[in-house]
């Protein structure tokens, strides 16, 4: 599992997300933080307190079909 922090132009404060190896969101903060380090620190603490074992697998990289583009 991983903790990421993000902000948007409309809301420049930071928030964290916990994601599993498959890229699915496990949990997201409702609180905004003034710095990226504060958001990551809080998210990491929350991830440890959840104590969840990540059994997901990452999506296999591969080519996506472009056949839908050729039907035009």
N, CA, C and O atoms as a CHARMM CRD file, in Angstrom:
* protein
*
  288
    1    1 UNK  N      0.85700  -1.16900   0.00000 PROA 1      0.00000
    2    1 UNK  CA     0.00000   0.00000   0.00000 PROA 1      0.00000
    3    1 UNK  C      0.89900   1.22500   0.00000 PROA 1      0.00000
    4    1 UNK  O      2.04900   1.18400   0.43600 PROA 1      0.00000
    5    2 UNK  N      0.33600   2.31300  -0.50300 PROA 2      0.00000
    6    2 UNK  CA     1.09700   3.54200  -0.65500 PROA 2      0.00000
    7    2 UNK  C      0.25000   4.72600  -0.20600 PROA 2      0.00000
    8    2 UNK  O     -0.97900   4.69300  -0.26800 PROA 2      0.00000
    9    3 UNK  N      0.92800   5.76400   0.24400 PROA 3      0.00000
   10    3 UNK  CA     0.26700   7.02000   0.58400 PROA 3      0.00000
   11    3 UNK  C      0.70300   8.04100  -0.44500 PROA 3      0.00000
   12    3 UNK  O      1.89500   8.21500  -0.69800 PROA 3      0.00000
   13    4 UNK  N     -0.26600   8.71300  -1.03500 PROA 4      0.00000
   14    4 UNK  CA     0.03900   9.80700  -1.94300 PROA 4      0.00000
   15    4 UNK  C     -0.62000  11.06900  -1.40400 PROA 4      0.00000
   16    4 UNK  O     -1.60000  11.00100  -0.66200 PROA 4      0.00000
   17    5 UNK  N     -0.08200  12.20400  -1.78000 PROA 5      0.00000
   18    5 UNK  CA    -0.68000  13.48600  -1.41200 PROA 5      0.00000
   19    5 UNK  C     -0.94100  14.25500  -2.69600 PROA 5      0.00000
   20    5 UNK  O     -0.17200  14.15900  -3.65300 PROA 5      0.00000
   21    6 UNK  N     -2.01700  15.00800  -2.71300 PROA 6      0.00000
   22    6 UNK  CA    -2.34100  15.78000  -3.90800 PROA 6      0.00000
   23    6 UNK  C     -3.03600  17.07800  -3.52300 PROA 6      0.00000
   24    6 UNK  O     -3.58700  17.22100  -2.43100 PROA 6      0.00000
   25    7 UNK  N     -2.98900  18.00000  -4.44500 PROA 7      0.00000
   26    7 UNK  CA    -3.73500  19.25000  -4.31600 PROA 7      0.00000
   27    7 UNK  C     -4.25700  19.59700  -5.70400 PROA 7      0.00000
   28    7 UNK  O     -3.80900  19.03000  -6.70100 PROA 7      0.00000
   29    8 UNK  N     -5.18100  20.50500  -5.76500 PROA 8      0.00000
   30    8 UNK  CA    -5.73600  20.94300  -7.04300 PROA 8      0.00000
   31    8 UNK  C     -5.63300  22.46200  -7.12600 PROA 8      0.00000
   32    8 UNK  O     -5.51200  23.12500  -6.09600 PROA 8      0.00000
   33    9 UNK  N     -5.67700  23.02000  -8.32400 PROA 9      0.00000
   34    9 UNK  CA    -5.61000  24.48000  -8.44100 PROA 9      0.00000
   35    9 UNK  C     -6.73700  25.19300  -7.68700 PROA 9      0.00000
   36    9 UNK  O     -6.53700  26.28400  -7.15300 PROA 9      0.00000
   37   10 UNK  N     -7.90700  24.58000  -7.64700 PROA 10     0.00000
   38   10 UNK  CA    -9.03100  25.20300  -6.94500 PROA 10     0.00000
   39   10 UNK  C     -8.89200  25.13200  -5.43500 PROA 10     0.00000
   40   10 UNK  O     -9.40900  25.98800  -4.71700 PROA 10     0.00000
   41   11 UNK  N     -8.19200  24.10900  -4.95100 PROA 11     0.00000
   42   11 UNK  CA    -7.97700  23.92500  -3.50800 PROA 11     0.00000
   43   11 UNK  C     -6.50100  23.60100  -3.29600 PROA 11     0.00000
   44   11 UNK  O     -6.11500  22.43300  -3.32600 PROA 11     0.00000
   45   12 UNK  N     -5.68200  24.61200  -3.08400 PROA 12     0.00000
   46   12 UNK  CA    -4.23300  24.40600  -3.04000 PROA 12     0.00000
   47   12 UNK  C     -3.71300  23.66800  -1.80700 PROA 12     0.00000
   48   12 UNK  O     -2.54400  23.28200  -1.78100 PROA 12     0.00000
   49   13 UNK  N     -4.54900  23.46300  -0.78400 PROA 13     0.00000
   50   13 UNK  CA    -4.09800  22.67200   0.35900 PROA 13     0.00000
   51   13 UNK  C     -3.95700  21.21500  -0.05100 PROA 13     0.00000
   52   13 UNK  O     -4.49400  20.79700  -1.07600 PROA 13     0.00000
   53   14 UNK  N     -3.23700  20.44800   0.74900 PROA 14     0.00000
   54   14 UNK  CA    -2.92900  19.05900   0.43800 PROA 14     0.00000
   55   14 UNK  C     -3.84800  18.09900   1.18200 PROA 14     0.00000
   56   14 UNK  O     -4.29500  18.38700   2.29200 PROA 14     0.00000
   57   15 UNK  N     -4.12100  16.96900   0.56800 PROA 15     0.00000
   58   15 UNK  CA    -4.87800  15.88700   1.19100 PROA 15     0.00000
   59   15 UNK  C     -4.18700  14.57300   0.83600 PROA 15     0.00000
   60   15 UNK  O     -3.43200  14.52100  -0.13500 PROA 15     0.00000
   61   16 UNK  N     -4.42700  13.52400   1.59700 PROA 16     0.00000
   62   16 UNK  CA    -3.76600  12.24600   1.32700 PROA 16     0.00000
   63   16 UNK  C     -4.75800  11.18700   0.88800 PROA 16     0.00000
   64   16 UNK  O     -5.95500  11.26200   1.16500 PROA 16     0.00000
   65   17 UNK  N     -4.21700  10.19600   0.19100 PROA 17     0.00000
   66   17 UNK  CA    -4.96500   8.99600  -0.18900 PROA 17     0.00000
   67   17 UNK  C     -4.09800   7.78500   0.08300 PROA 17     0.00000
   68   17 UNK  O     -2.88500   7.81300  -0.12600 PROA 17     0.00000
   69   18 UNK  N     -4.72400   6.73300   0.54600 PROA 18     0.00000
   70   18 UNK  CA    -4.05800   5.44200   0.68100 PROA 18     0.00000
   71   18 UNK  C     -4.53500   4.60200  -0.48800 PROA 18     0.00000
   72   18 UNK  O     -5.73800   4.41700  -0.67500 PROA 18     0.00000
   73   19 UNK  N     -3.59500   4.09000  -1.27600 PROA 19     0.00000
   74   19 UNK  CA    -3.94700   3.27000  -2.43600 PROA 19     0.00000
   75   19 UNK  C     -3.26400   1.91000  -2.31700 PROA 19     0.00000
   76   19 UNK  O     -2.18500   1.79300  -1.73700 PROA 19     0.00000
   77   20 UNK  N     -3.90500   0.89200  -2.87000 PROA 20     0.00000
   78   20 UNK  CA    -3.29800  -0.44100  -2.85700 PROA 20     0.00000
   79   20 UNK  C     -2.46100  -0.62800  -4.11700 PROA 20     0.00000
   80   20 UNK  O     -2.38200   0.26900  -4.95600 PROA 20     0.00000
   81   21 UNK  N     -1.84100  -1.78800  -4.24500 PROA 21     0.00000
   82   21 UNK  CA    -0.95900  -2.04800  -5.38400 PROA 21     0.00000
   83   21 UNK  C     -1.69300  -2.07600  -6.71900 PROA 21     0.00000
   84   21 UNK  O     -1.06700  -1.92400  -7.76800 PROA 21     0.00000
   85   22 UNK  N     -2.99100  -2.26700  -6.69700 PROA 22     0.00000
   86   22 UNK  CA    -3.77700  -2.25900  -7.92600 PROA 22     0.00000
   87   22 UNK  C     -4.19100  -0.83600  -8.31800 PROA 22     0.00000
   88   22 UNK  O     -4.80000  -0.63200  -9.36700 PROA 22     0.00000
   89   23 UNK  N     -3.85900   0.14100  -7.47400 PROA 23     0.00000
   90   23 UNK  CA    -4.20300   1.52900  -7.76800 PROA 23     0.00000
   91   23 UNK  C     -5.56900   1.94600  -7.27500 PROA 23     0.00000
   92   23 UNK  O     -6.04300   3.03000  -7.61400 PROA 23     0.00000
   93   24 UNK  N     -6.20700   1.11000  -6.48500 PROA 24     0.00000
   94   24 UNK  CA    -7.53700   1.41700  -5.95800 PROA 24     0.00000
   95   24 UNK  C     -7.41400   2.22800  -4.67300 PROA 24     0.00000
   96   24 UNK  O     -6.52700   1.98100  -3.85600 PROA 24     0.00000
   97   25 UNK  N     -8.31000   3.19400  -4.50100 PROA 25     0.00000
   98   25 UNK  CA    -8.29800   4.01600  -3.29500 PROA 25     0.00000
   99   25 UNK  C     -8.85800   3.21300  -2.12900 PROA 25     0.00000
  100   25 UNK  O     -9.97300   2.69700  -2.19800 PROA 25     0.00000
  101   26 UNK  N     -8.07600   3.11200  -1.05600 PROA 26     0.00000
  102   26 UNK  CA    -8.49800   2.41800   0.15100 PROA 26     0.00000
  103   26 UNK  C     -9.17100   3.40700   1.09500 PROA 26     0.00000
  104   26 UNK  O    -10.22200   3.12300   1.66900 PROA 26     0.00000
  105   27 UNK  N     -8.54700   4.57400   1.24600 PROA 27     0.00000
  106   27 UNK  CA    -9.10200   5.61000   2.11700 PROA 27     0.00000
  107   27 UNK  C     -8.54700   6.95800   1.68600 PROA 27     0.00000
  108   27 UNK  O     -7.44700   7.04700   1.14000 PROA 27     0.00000
  109   28 UNK  N     -9.32300   8.00200   1.93800 PROA 28     0.00000
  110   28 UNK  CA    -8.93200   9.36000   1.57900 PROA 28     0.00000
  111   28 UNK  C     -9.24200  10.29200   2.74600 PROA 28     0.00000
  112   28 UNK  O    -10.26300  10.14700   3.41900 PROA 28     0.00000
  113   29 UNK  N     -8.35300  11.24200   2.97300 PROA 29     0.00000
  114   29 UNK  CA    -8.57000  12.16600   4.08600 PROA 29     0.00000
  115   29 UNK  C     -9.65100  13.18600   3.74900 PROA 29     0.00000
  116   29 UNK  O     -9.86000  13.53700   2.58800 PROA 29     0.00000
  117   30 UNK  N    -10.31200  13.63900   4.76200 PROA 30     0.00000
  118   30 UNK  CA   -11.28300  14.72500   4.61500 PROA 30     0.00000
  119   30 UNK  C    -10.66700  16.04800   5.04800 PROA 30     0.00000
  120   30 UNK  O    -11.18400  17.12400   4.74700 PROA 30     0.00000
  121   31 UNK  N     -9.55100  15.93900   5.76000 PROA 31     0.00000
  122   31 UNK  CA    -8.85000  17.11000   6.27300 PROA 31     0.00000
  123   31 UNK  C     -7.87100  17.62700   5.23500 PROA 31     0.00000
  124   31 UNK  O     -7.27800  16.84700   4.49000 PROA 31     0.00000
  125   32 UNK  N     -7.70300  18.92900   5.18500 PROA 32     0.00000
  126   32 UNK  CA    -6.72300  19.56900   4.31500 PROA 32     0.00000
  127   32 UNK  C     -5.50700  19.94100   5.14500 PROA 32     0.00000
  128   32 UNK  O     -5.63400  20.30400   6.31400 PROA 32     0.00000
  129   33 UNK  N     -4.31300  19.85000   4.53300 PROA 33     0.00000
  130   33 UNK  CA    -3.06800  20.13800   5.21900 PROA 33     0.00000
  131   33 UNK  C     -2.31400  21.23200   4.46400 PROA 33     0.00000
  132   33 UNK  O     -2.39700  21.30600   3.23800 PROA 33     0.00000
  133   34 UNK  N     -1.58300  22.07500   5.18300 PROA 34     0.00000
  134   34 UNK  CA    -0.89900  23.19000   4.52800 PROA 34     0.00000
  135   34 UNK  C      0.32900  22.77200   3.72100 PROA 34     0.00000
  136   34 UNK  O      0.73500  23.49200   2.80800 PROA 34     0.00000
  137   35 UNK  N      0.93100  21.61400   4.04200 PROA 35     0.00000
  138   35 UNK  CA     2.12200  21.16400   3.31800 PROA 35     0.00000
  139   35 UNK  C      1.97500  19.71200   2.88500 PROA 35     0.00000
  140   35 UNK  O      1.20600  18.94800   3.46800 PROA 35     0.00000
  141   36 UNK  N      2.71900  19.35000   1.86200 PROA 36     0.00000
  142   36 UNK  CA     2.69400  17.97000   1.38300 PROA 36     0.00000
  143   36 UNK  C      3.25500  17.02400   2.44100 PROA 36     0.00000
  144   36 UNK  O      2.75800  15.91000   2.60800 PROA 36     0.00000
  145   37 UNK  N      4.28400  17.46200   3.15100 PROA 37     0.00000
  146   37 UNK  CA     4.87300  16.58600   4.16900 PROA 37     0.00000
  147   37 UNK  C      3.89900  16.30700   5.31400 PROA 37     0.00000
  148   37 UNK  O      3.88000  15.20000   5.85300 PROA 37     0.00000
  149   38 UNK  N      3.10600  17.28200   5.68200 PROA 38     0.00000
  150   38 UNK  CA     2.11000  17.06900   6.73800 PROA 38     0.00000
  151   38 UNK  C      1.05800  16.06900   6.27900 PROA 38     0.00000
  152   38 UNK  O      0.63700  15.20700   7.05000 PROA 38     0.00000
  153   39 UNK  N      0.63300  16.18300   5.02200 PROA 39     0.00000
  154   39 UNK  CA    -0.37500  15.26300   4.49100 PROA 39     0.00000
  155   39 UNK  C      0.16300  13.84000   4.42300 PROA 39     0.00000
  156   39 UNK  O     -0.52200  12.90200   4.83100 PROA 39     0.00000
  157   40 UNK  N      1.37600  13.66700   3.91600 PROA 40     0.00000
  158   40 UNK  CA     1.96200  12.32900   3.80400 PROA 40     0.00000
  159   40 UNK  C      2.19000  11.72600   5.18600 PROA 40     0.00000
  160   40 UNK  O      1.95500  10.53500   5.39200 PROA 40     0.00000
  161   41 UNK  N      2.64300  12.53400   6.12400 PROA 41     0.00000
  162   41 UNK  CA     2.87800  12.05100   7.48100 PROA 41     0.00000
  163   41 UNK  C      1.58500  11.54300   8.12900 PROA 41     0.00000
  164   41 UNK  O      1.56500  10.46100   8.71500 PROA 41     0.00000
  165   42 UNK  N      0.52800  12.31500   8.02100 PROA 42     0.00000
  166   42 UNK  CA    -0.76700  11.89300   8.57600 PROA 42     0.00000
  167   42 UNK  C     -1.29700  10.65300   7.87300 PROA 42     0.00000
  168   42 UNK  O     -1.81200   9.74100   8.52000 PROA 42     0.00000
  169   43 UNK  N     -1.17300  10.61800   6.55000 PROA 43     0.00000
  170   43 UNK  CA    -1.63700   9.45500   5.79100 PROA 43     0.00000
  171   43 UNK  C     -0.87000   8.19200   6.12900 PROA 43     0.00000
  172   43 UNK  O     -1.45400   7.11200   6.21000 PROA 43     0.00000
  173   44 UNK  N      0.43300   8.31900   6.32600 PROA 44     0.00000
  174   44 UNK  CA     1.25500   7.17300   6.69800 PROA 44     0.00000
  175   44 UNK  C      0.85100   6.64700   8.06900 PROA 44     0.00000
  176   44 UNK  O      0.77400   5.43700   8.28200 PROA 44     0.00000
  177   45 UNK  N      0.59500   7.56100   8.99300 PROA 45     0.00000
  178   45 UNK  CA     0.13100   7.14400  10.32000 PROA 45     0.00000
  179   45 UNK  C     -1.19500   6.41200  10.24400 PROA 45     0.00000
  180   45 UNK  O     -1.39500   5.40400  10.92100 PROA 45     0.00000
  181   46 UNK  N     -2.09800   6.91700   9.42300 PROA 46     0.00000
  182   46 UNK  CA    -3.40900   6.27000   9.26700 PROA 46     0.00000
  183   46 UNK  C     -3.26900   4.89900   8.62900 PROA 46     0.00000
  184   46 UNK  O     -3.94000   3.95300   9.04000 PROA 46     0.00000
  185   47 UNK  N     -2.39300   4.78200   7.61600 PROA 47     0.00000
  186   47 UNK  CA    -2.18900   3.50300   6.95000 PROA 47     0.00000
  187   47 UNK  C     -1.66900   2.46300   7.94100 PROA 47     0.00000
  188   47 UNK  O     -2.10800   1.31300   7.92800 PROA 47     0.00000
  189   48 UNK  N     -0.73500   2.86900   8.79600 PROA 48     0.00000
  190   48 UNK  CA    -0.20200   1.94400   9.80300 PROA 48     0.00000
  191   48 UNK  C     -1.28300   1.53700  10.80700 PROA 48     0.00000
  192   48 UNK  O     -1.32600   0.38300  11.23500 PROA 48     0.00000
  193   49 UNK  N     -2.14400   2.46700  11.17900 PROA 49     0.00000
  194   49 UNK  CA    -3.18600   2.13900  12.15200 PROA 49     0.00000
  195   49 UNK  C     -4.25700   1.21900  11.57100 PROA 49     0.00000
  196   49 UNK  O     -4.89500   0.46800  12.31000 PROA 49     0.00000
  197   50 UNK  N     -4.46000   1.27100  10.25500 PROA 50     0.00000
  198   50 UNK  CA    -5.43000   0.37400   9.61900 PROA 50     0.00000
  199   50 UNK  C     -4.95500  -1.06900   9.65800 PROA 50     0.00000
  200   50 UNK  O     -5.76400  -1.99100   9.76000 PROA 50     0.00000
  201   51 UNK  N     -3.63800  -1.26700   9.57600 PROA 51     0.00000
  202   51 UNK  CA    -3.04600  -2.60100   9.66100 PROA 51     0.00000
  203   51 UNK  C     -3.69100  -3.57100   8.67000 PROA 51     0.00000
  204   51 UNK  O     -4.08100  -4.67900   9.03800 PROA 51     0.00000
  205   52 UNK  N     -3.79600  -3.14800   7.42400 PROA 52     0.00000
  206   52 UNK  CA    -4.39000  -3.96400   6.36400 PROA 52     0.00000
  207   52 UNK  C     -3.27200  -4.56200   5.52300 PROA 52     0.00000
  208   52 UNK  O     -2.33800  -3.86400   5.12800 PROA 52     0.00000
  209   53 UNK  N     -3.37400  -5.85400   5.25300 PROA 53     0.00000
  210   53 UNK  CA    -2.41900  -6.49500   4.36400 PROA 53     0.00000
  211   53 UNK  C     -2.92700  -6.35300   2.93700 PROA 53     0.00000
  212   53 UNK  O     -4.06000  -6.72500   2.63000 PROA 53     0.00000
  213   54 UNK  N     -2.07700  -5.81000   2.06800 PROA 54     0.00000
  214   54 UNK  CA    -2.46300  -5.59100   0.67900 PROA 54     0.00000
  215   54 UNK  C     -2.23900  -6.86200  -0.12200 PROA 54     0.00000
  216   54 UNK  O     -1.09900  -7.25900  -0.36500 PROA 54     0.00000
  217   55 UNK  N     -3.32700  -7.49800  -0.53200 PROA 55     0.00000
  218   55 UNK  CA    -3.23200  -8.72500  -1.32800 PROA 55     0.00000
  219   55 UNK  C     -3.53200  -8.47400  -2.80100 PROA 55     0.00000
  220   55 UNK  O     -3.59400  -9.41100  -3.59700 PROA 55     0.00000
  221   56 UNK  N     -3.71900  -7.21000  -3.15800 PROA 56     0.00000
  222   56 UNK  CA    -4.00400  -6.88900  -4.56200 PROA 56     0.00000
  223   56 UNK  C     -2.72900  -7.01400  -5.38000 PROA 56     0.00000
  224   56 UNK  O     -1.62200  -7.01500  -4.84000 PROA 56     0.00000
  225   57 UNK  N     -2.90200  -7.11600  -6.67200 PROA 57     0.00000
  226   57 UNK  CA    -1.75200  -7.17300  -7.56800 PROA 57     0.00000
  227   57 UNK  C     -1.82500  -6.01700  -8.53700 PROA 57     0.00000
  228   57 UNK  O     -2.90300  -5.58100  -8.94100 PROA 57     0.00000
  229   58 UNK  N     -0.67300  -5.54200  -8.89400 PROA 58     0.00000
  230   58 UNK  CA    -0.60400  -4.42300  -9.82600 PROA 58     0.00000
  231   58 UNK  C     -1.10800  -4.87600 -11.19100 PROA 58     0.00000
  232   58 UNK  O     -0.92000  -6.02400 -11.59400 PROA 58     0.00000
  233   59 UNK  N     -1.74000  -3.96200 -11.87800 PROA 59     0.00000
  234   59 UNK  CA    -2.20600  -4.26700 -13.22100 PROA 59     0.00000
  235   59 UNK  C     -1.00000  -4.55300 -14.10800 PROA 59     0.00000
  236   59 UNK  O      0.02200  -3.87200 -14.02000 PROA 59     0.00000
  237   60 UNK  N     -1.12400  -5.54800 -14.94500 PROA 60     0.00000
  238   60 UNK  CA    -0.01500  -5.90000 -15.82100 PROA 60     0.00000
  239   60 UNK  C      0.11100  -4.85800 -16.92900 PROA 60     0.00000
  240   60 UNK  O     -0.86700  -4.52200 -17.59800 PROA 60     0.00000
  241   61 UNK  N      1.31300  -4.35900 -17.10900 PROA 61     0.00000
  242   61 UNK  CA     1.48200  -3.40700 -18.20400 PROA 61     0.00000
  243   61 UNK  C      1.32300  -4.13300 -19.53300 PROA 61     0.00000
  244   61 UNK  O      1.74700  -5.27900 -19.68300 PROA 61     0.00000
  245   62 UNK  N      0.74100  -3.48800 -20.44200 PROA 62     0.00000
  246   62 UNK  CA     0.53900  -4.11500 -21.73800 PROA 62     0.00000
  247   62 UNK  C     -0.01500  -3.12100 -22.72100 PROA 62     0.00000
  248   62 UNK  O     -0.25600  -1.95700 -22.40100 PROA 62     0.00000
  249   63 UNK  N     -0.20200  -3.58900 -23.87300 PROA 63     0.00000
  250   63 UNK  CA    -0.74500  -2.71900 -24.90300 PROA 63     0.00000
  251   63 UNK  C     -2.25300  -2.71600 -24.85800 PROA 63     0.00000
  252   63 UNK  O     -2.89700  -3.73700 -24.61900 PROA 63     0.00000
  253   64 UNK  N     -2.78700  -1.56200 -25.09000 PROA 64     0.00000
  254   64 UNK  CA    -4.24100  -1.46700 -25.21600 PROA 64     0.00000
  255   64 UNK  C     -4.58400  -1.51200 -26.69100 PROA 64     0.00000
  256   64 UNK  O     -3.86300  -0.96700 -27.52700 PROA 64     0.00000
  257   65 UNK  N     -5.64900  -2.14100 -26.99000 PROA 65     0.00000
  258   65 UNK  CA    -6.07500  -2.24600 -28.37400 PROA 65     0.00000
  259   65 UNK  C     -6.47600  -0.88100 -28.91300 PROA 65     0.00000
  260   65 UNK  O     -7.09000  -0.07700 -28.21100 PROA 65     0.00000
  261   66 UNK  N     -6.12200  -0.63500 -30.15900 PROA 66     0.00000
  262   66 UNK  CA    -6.54400   0.60900 -30.82300 PROA 66     0.00000
  263   66 UNK  C     -7.56500   0.31800 -31.92200 PROA 66     0.00000
  264   66 UNK  O     -7.81100   1.15700 -32.78900 PROA 66     0.00000
  265   67 UNK  N     -8.15300  -0.87400 -31.87700 PROA 67     0.00000
  266   67 UNK  CA    -9.09500  -1.22800 -32.93900 PROA 67     0.00000
  267   67 UNK  C    -10.29300  -0.28400 -32.97400 PROA 67     0.00000
  268   67 UNK  O    -10.86500  -0.07000 -34.04300 PROA 67     0.00000
  269   68 UNK  N    -10.68400   0.27900 -31.85000 PROA 68     0.00000
  270   68 UNK  CA   -11.80800   1.21500 -31.82500 PROA 68     0.00000
  271   68 UNK  C    -11.49400   2.48900 -32.61100 PROA 68     0.00000
  272   68 UNK  O    -12.41000   3.17900 -33.05800 PROA 68     0.00000
  273   69 UNK  N    -10.22300   2.80400 -32.78100 PROA 69     0.00000
  274   69 UNK  CA    -9.84300   3.98900 -33.54900 PROA 69     0.00000
  275   69 UNK  C     -9.90400   3.72900 -35.04200 PROA 69     0.00000
  276   69 UNK  O    -10.06200   4.66700 -35.82400 PROA 69     0.00000
  277   70 UNK  N     -9.78500   2.48900 -35.44700 PROA 70     0.00000
  278   70 UNK  CA    -9.78100   2.14700 -36.87500 PROA 70     0.00000
  279   70 UNK  C    -11.16700   1.99300 -37.44100 PROA 70     0.00000
  280   70 UNK  O    -11.31400   1.86600 -38.65700 PROA 70     0.00000
  281   71 UNK  N    -12.17500   1.99800 -36.62400 PROA 71     0.00000
  282   71 UNK  CA   -13.54900   1.79800 -37.10800 PROA 71     0.00000
  283   71 UNK  C    -14.21600   3.08500 -37.52700 PROA 71     0.00000
  284   71 UNK  O    -15.39600   3.06700 -37.87800 PROA 71     0.00000
  285   72 UNK  N    -13.54400   4.15600 -37.50600 PROA 72     0.00000
  286   72 UNK  CA   -14.13500   5.46300 -37.84600 PROA 72     0.00000
  287   72 UNK  C    -14.34300   5.64800 -39.31200 PROA 72     0.00000
  288   72 UNK  O    -14.83000   6.69500 -39.73900 PROA 72     0.00000
